[in-house]
């Protein structure tokens, strides 16, 4: 799925930032991706706070909206639960081109 900047909660895909171009920071043995260097610097000041704030956030594969999981709906696609922003139009569009939309999030 699409990485979400741990500091501001923005989807890197929505912002047009490729994983290979995103600023990164190692935290507890994990490489985290950010939308900008400013977010890396803020994160470093209080990483646990920021991680807790976005721990359950998802990115809708259709419209790229960032939402807490509790504010989403999900469908099962090929045995995998996919979360959406709640918009019926997003789910319908996903049904027309699921592989394309999932590939966009994984890029």
Secondary structure, 3 states (H helix, E strand, C coil): CCCECCCCCCEHHHHCCCHHHCEEEEECCEEEEECCHHHHHHHHHCHHHHHHHHCCEEECCCCCCEEEHHHCEEEEECCEEEEECCCHHHHHHHHHCHHHHHHHHHC
